[in-house]
């Protein structure tokens, strides 16, 4: 049975997906392209494009990328690939890595016999 990802998405995720979908729709309209023409050029179905424009989080990432590419928005995702833009990850990399304490010599001596 197929799981509906919408049921497991946070409100923030849904809000962001809706905004991205609107950006794709605005870019398509600015280019005077119909949904049919746009979806053909993006190699996705018209129904998938409608779902993307509505911010459906269950659409495959590949389809989103095709739509971003055709809309001229793909370059906006490039900063996400830069590890320095990950604030939490960058902070963890800058802190000292965990160092294991040295094993101390046995109090009874070096030898165990």
PyMOL commands that set and color helices and strands:
alter all, ss='L'
color gray80, all
select helices_A, chain A and resi 5-8+11-30+35-41+46-53+61-71+74-81+83-85+87-94
alter helices_A, ss='H'
color red, helices_A
deselect
rebuild
show_as cartoon
